[in-house]
Amino acid sequence: MKKEFVVIGLGRFGGSIVKELVELGADVMAIDISAERVDEYASIATQAVTADTTDESALRSLGIRNFDHVVVAIGENIQASILTTLMLKEIGVERITVKAQSDYHAKVLQKIGADQVVHPERDMGIRIANNLLSNNILDYLELSDEYSIVEIRANEMLAGYTLIDLDIRAKYGVNIVAIKRGNQILVSPQAIEKIQLDDVLIVIGSDLDIHQFEKKALH
């Protein structure tokens, strides 16, 4: 069965989620208070609806409880974001992901029961800053305040050595959980796997350990 999603708020963030979910084959109901934005997505989403999601009766009439996952991507109106999330919880929606504008907003959302809170602008800023600081770091995903997953391109300092030769876990406290090699992905690579130039190493660890690894092993 296809997964069914609702995306509330059709700004840049919400709109991009609608497009990507549809592209991936999901059914998506797109909702916004602006009829103009809804018209924009009428031919993209499975269903596009103009509604005020702070109105509980409006939400209930849309049958939102029957959807697998609701994404609240409301932009500047923090009050509307919080009220919508609260209504969705009261209706009994199974899973709710909400875009947060600030740390305070995120704390409120977590307290009222949001299953996942995302900070797209902050997270993208972190990823770009890490990419700018290092030629080797290709992508960066923050798991928590202290732990991350990064994609690191293997250079001549690592190429030709096996994982057991490099002993990265013991030396730096990070783990290589996968290696991307062209179109191939080696998940949980064996210790005897020899790293090739331009392999992309998927590394997980604390931010401190990752920076130490990137600083000492790749320069």
VENFENUR-V980259 format. One record per pair of residues at least 12 apart in sequence whose ideal C-beta (glycine too) atoms are under 8 Angstrom apart, sorted by sequence separation. I is the first residue (numbers start at 1). J is the second residue. D is the distance in Angstrom with one decimal. If there is no record, write none. Layout:
# VENFENUR-V980259
i=I j=J d=D
i=I j=J d=D
This chain:
# VENFENUR-V980259
i=18 j=30 d=5.0
i=38 j=50 d=4.6
i=72 j=84 d=5.4
i=127 j=139 d=6.6
i=138 j=150 d=7.9
i=139 j=151 d=4.2
i=49 j=62 d=6.4
i=72 j=85 d=5.6
i=85 j=98 d=5.4
i=106 j=119 d=6.8
i=127 j=140 d=4.6
i=137 j=150 d=5.5
i=138 j=151 d=4.2
i=163 j=176 d=6.4
i=176 j=189 d=6.5
i=7 j=21 d=7.4
i=30 j=44 d=7.4
i=126 j=140 d=6.5
i=127 j=141 d=7.4
i=137 j=151 d=7.1
i=138 j=152 d=7.0
i=179 j=193 d=6.9
i=30 j=45 d=3.8
i=35 j=50 d=4.6
i=137 j=152 d=5.8
i=138 j=153 d=5.8
i=181 j=196 d=6.4
i=5 j=21 d=5.5
i=14 j=30 d=7.7
i=29 j=45 d=6.6
i=34 j=50 d=7.3
i=72 j=88 d=7.3
i=98 j=114 d=4.5
i=126 j=142 d=5.9
i=136 j=152 d=5.2
i=179 j=195 d=7.3
i=28 j=45 d=4.8
i=29 j=46 d=6.4
i=30 j=47 d=7.2
i=31 j=48 d=7.7
i=33 j=50 d=7.0
i=81 j=98 d=6.4
i=96 j=113 d=7.3
i=97 j=114 d=7.2
i=100 j=117 d=5.0
i=136 j=153 d=5.2
i=14 j=32 d=7.7
i=28 j=46 d=5.3
i=29 j=47 d=4.6
i=30 j=48 d=4.6
i=31 j=49 d=5.0
i=32 j=50 d=6.7
i=33 j=51 d=7.0
i=70 j=88 d=5.6
i=81 j=99 d=7.3
i=96 j=114 d=5.3
i=97 j=115 d=6.5
i=98 j=116 d=7.4
i=99 j=117 d=8.0
i=100 j=118 d=6.8
i=135 j=153 d=7.9
i=181 j=199 d=5.3
i=27 j=46 d=4.5
i=28 j=47 d=7.7
i=29 j=48 d=7.6
i=30 j=49 d=7.2
i=31 j=50 d=7.7
i=32 j=51 d=8.0
i=33 j=52 d=5.4
i=53 j=72 d=7.9
i=96 j=115 d=5.2
i=97 j=116 d=4.3
i=98 j=117 d=5.5
i=99 j=118 d=5.7
i=100 j=119 d=5.4
i=123 j=142 d=6.3
i=136 j=155 d=6.5
i=180 j=199 d=6.9
i=181 j=200 d=7.7
i=10 j=30 d=5.8
i=29 j=49 d=6.5
i=31 j=51 d=5.3
i=33 j=53 d=7.5
i=81 j=101 d=7.6
i=95 j=115 d=5.1
i=96 j=116 d=7.6
i=97 j=117 d=7.6
i=98 j=118 d=7.4
i=99 j=119 d=7.8
i=130 j=150 d=7.3
i=179 j=199 d=5.3
i=180 j=200 d=3.9
i=5 j=26 d=5.5
i=7 j=28 d=6.1
i=10 j=31 d=7.7
i=53 j=74 d=7.8
i=95 j=116 d=7.8
i=97 j=118 d=6.4
i=99 j=120 d=6.3
i=179 j=200 d=7.0
i=4 j=26 d=7.1
i=5 j=27 d=7.0
i=6 j=28 d=7.4
i=7 j=29 d=7.4
i=9 j=31 d=7.7
i=10 j=32 d=4.2
i=15 j=37 d=7.9
i=22 j=44 d=6.0
i=31 j=53 d=6.2
i=179 j=201 d=5.9
i=180 j=202 d=7.0
i=2 j=25 d=6.6
i=3 j=26 d=5.1
i=4 j=27 d=4.6
i=5 j=28 d=4.9
i=6 j=29 d=4.7
i=7 j=30 d=5.4
i=8 j=31 d=4.7
i=9 j=32 d=6.2
i=18 j=41 d=5.9
i=22 j=45 d=6.5
i=70 j=93 d=5.1
i=78 j=101 d=5.7
i=82 j=105 d=7.6
i=89 j=112 d=6.4
i=178 j=201 d=8.0
i=179 j=202 d=7.1
i=2 j=26 d=6.1
i=3 j=27 d=7.3
i=4 j=28 d=7.8
i=5 j=29 d=7.3
i=6 j=30 d=8.0
i=7 j=31 d=7.0
i=8 j=32 d=7.4
i=10 j=34 d=7.4
i=22 j=46 d=7.4
i=64 j=88 d=6.9
i=72 j=96 d=6.6
i=75 j=99 d=7.9
i=78 j=102 d=8.0
i=81 j=105 d=7.2
i=85 j=109 d=5.8
i=89 j=113 d=4.4
i=178 j=202 d=4.1
i=2 j=27 d=5.1
i=4 j=29 d=7.7
i=6 j=31 d=6.5
i=15 j=40 d=7.7
i=19 j=44 d=6.1
i=54 j=79 d=8.0
i=59 j=84 d=7.8
i=69 j=94 d=7.2
i=70 j=95 d=7.2
i=71 j=96 d=7.9
i=72 j=97 d=7.2
i=74 j=99 d=7.1
i=76 j=101 d=7.3
i=176 j=201 d=5.2
i=177 j=202 d=5.2
i=11 j=37 d=7.8
i=15 j=41 d=6.8
i=18 j=44 d=6.2
i=54 j=80 d=5.4
i=65 j=91 d=5.1
i=67 j=93 d=7.1
i=68 j=94 d=6.5
i=69 j=95 d=4.5
i=70 j=96 d=5.2
i=71 j=97 d=4.9
i=72 j=98 d=4.3
i=73 j=99 d=4.9
i=82 j=108 d=5.8
i=86 j=112 d=5.2
i=163 j=189 d=6.3
i=176 j=202 d=6.8
i=177 j=203 d=7.4
i=10 j=37 d=4.3
i=18 j=45 d=5.4
i=53 j=80 d=7.2
i=64 j=91 d=6.3
i=65 j=92 d=5.2
i=68 j=95 d=6.7
i=69 j=96 d=7.7
i=70 j=97 d=7.5
i=71 j=98 d=7.7
i=72 j=99 d=6.6
i=78 j=105 d=5.4
i=82 j=109 d=6.8
i=85 j=112 d=5.9
i=86 j=113 d=7.9
i=163 j=190 d=7.4
i=164 j=191 d=4.1
i=176 j=203 d=5.7
i=177 j=204 d=5.4
i=10 j=38 d=6.9
i=59 j=87 d=5.4
i=65 j=93 d=5.9
i=69 j=97 d=6.9
i=71 j=99 d=7.9
i=81 j=109 d=7.5
i=85 j=113 d=7.3
i=149 j=177 d=7.8
i=163 j=191 d=5.0
i=164 j=192 d=6.3
i=175 j=203 d=7.0
i=54 j=83 d=4.3
i=59 j=88 d=7.1
i=64 j=93 d=6.1
i=85 j=114 d=5.5
i=151 j=180 d=7.5
i=162 j=191 d=6.7
i=163 j=192 d=7.5
i=166 j=195 d=7.5
i=174 j=203 d=5.2
i=175 j=204 d=5.3
i=10 j=40 d=7.1
i=53 j=83 d=8.0
i=54 j=84 d=5.9
i=82 j=112 d=6.9
i=162 j=192 d=5.3
i=163 j=193 d=5.5
i=174 j=204 d=6.7
i=175 j=205 d=6.3
i=10 j=41 d=5.7
i=31 j=62 d=7.4
i=53 j=84 d=4.3
i=56 j=87 d=5.0
i=60 j=91 d=6.3
i=162 j=193 d=6.2
i=174 j=205 d=3.3
i=59 j=91 d=6.1
i=162 j=194 d=5.0
i=163 j=195 d=7.3
i=173 j=205 d=5.9
i=174 j=206 d=7.9
i=29 j=62 d=7.2
i=54 j=87 d=7.0
i=161 j=194 d=6.9
i=162 j=195 d=7.4
i=172 j=205 d=7.5
i=173 j=206 d=6.9
i=53 j=87 d=7.0
i=56 j=90 d=7.2
i=160 j=194 d=6.7
i=161 j=195 d=5.9
i=29 j=64 d=7.9
i=56 j=91 d=7.4
i=160 j=195 d=7.2
i=174 j=209 d=5.0
i=159 j=195 d=5.7
i=160 j=196 d=8.0
i=173 j=209 d=4.1
i=174 j=210 d=5.7
i=158 j=195 d=4.9
i=159 j=196 d=5.9
i=172 j=209 d=5.5
i=7 j=45 d=7.7
i=29 j=67 d=6.9
i=159 j=197 d=4.0
i=173 j=212 d=7.9
i=174 j=213 d=5.1
i=159 j=199 d=7.7
i=172 j=212 d=5.7
i=154 j=195 d=5.0
i=156 j=197 d=6.4
i=158 j=199 d=8.0
i=172 j=213 d=4.0
i=72 j=114 d=7.8
i=154 j=196 d=7.0
i=155 j=197 d=7.2
i=154 j=197 d=6.4
i=158 j=201 d=7.8
i=154 j=198 d=6.5
i=172 j=216 d=7.4
i=8 j=53 d=5.2
i=153 j=198 d=6.2
i=154 j=199 d=4.3
i=168 j=213 d=6.7
i=172 j=217 d=6.8
i=153 j=199 d=7.5
i=154 j=200 d=7.4
i=171 j=217 d=7.8
i=33 j=80 d=7.9
i=153 j=200 d=5.8
i=154 j=201 d=5.8
i=152 j=200 d=7.2
i=153 j=201 d=7.7
i=151 j=200 d=5.3
i=152 j=201 d=4.8
i=168 j=217 d=7.1
i=151 j=201 d=7.2
i=151 j=202 d=6.0
i=152 j=203 d=5.6
i=166 j=217 d=7.5
i=150 j=202 d=7.8
i=151 j=203 d=7.8
i=149 j=202 d=6.6
i=150 j=203 d=5.3
i=17 j=71 d=5.8
i=149 j=203 d=7.1
i=149 j=204 d=4.9
i=6 j=62 d=7.9
i=17 j=73 d=6.4
i=148 j=204 d=7.5
i=14 j=71 d=7.0
i=147 j=204 d=7.3
i=148 j=205 d=7.5
i=6 j=64 d=5.7
i=147 j=205 d=6.9
i=148 j=206 d=8.0
i=14 j=73 d=3.1
i=147 j=206 d=5.6
i=148 j=207 d=5.6
i=158 j=217 d=6.7
i=13 j=73 d=5.0
i=14 j=74 d=7.8
i=146 j=206 d=5.4
i=147 j=207 d=7.0
i=150 j=210 d=5.8
i=157 j=217 d=6.3
i=158 j=218 d=7.1
i=6 j=67 d=4.9
i=14 j=75 d=8.0
i=143 j=204 d=7.7
i=146 j=207 d=6.0
i=152 j=213 d=8.0
i=157 j=218 d=5.6
i=4 j=66 d=7.5
i=5 j=67 d=6.3
i=8 j=70 d=6.8
i=11 j=73 d=6.6
i=13 j=75 d=7.5
i=138 j=200 d=6.3
i=146 j=208 d=7.8
i=148 j=210 d=6.2
i=152 j=214 d=6.5
i=157 j=219 d=7.4
i=4 j=67 d=4.7
i=5 j=68 d=6.6
i=6 j=69 d=7.6
i=7 j=70 d=7.9
i=8 j=71 d=6.9
i=9 j=72 d=6.6
i=10 j=73 d=7.6
i=155 j=218 d=5.7
i=4 j=68 d=5.2
i=5 j=69 d=5.1
i=6 j=70 d=4.4
i=7 j=71 d=4.8
i=8 j=72 d=5.1
i=9 j=73 d=3.8
i=11 j=75 d=4.5
i=150 j=214 d=7.9
i=3 j=68 d=5.0
i=4 j=69 d=7.9
i=5 j=70 d=7.3
i=6 j=71 d=7.0
i=8 j=73 d=6.4
i=9 j=74 d=4.0
i=3 j=69 d=7.1
i=5 j=71 d=6.6
i=7 j=73 d=6.0
i=8 j=74 d=6.3
i=9 j=75 d=6.1
i=152 j=218 d=7.1
i=9 j=81 d=7.9
i=8 j=84 d=6.1
i=137 j=214 d=6.5
i=136 j=214 d=6.1
i=134 j=214 d=5.9
i=136 j=218 d=4.9
i=14 j=99 d=7.7
i=13 j=99 d=5.9
i=9 j=99 d=7.4
i=13 j=120 d=5.4
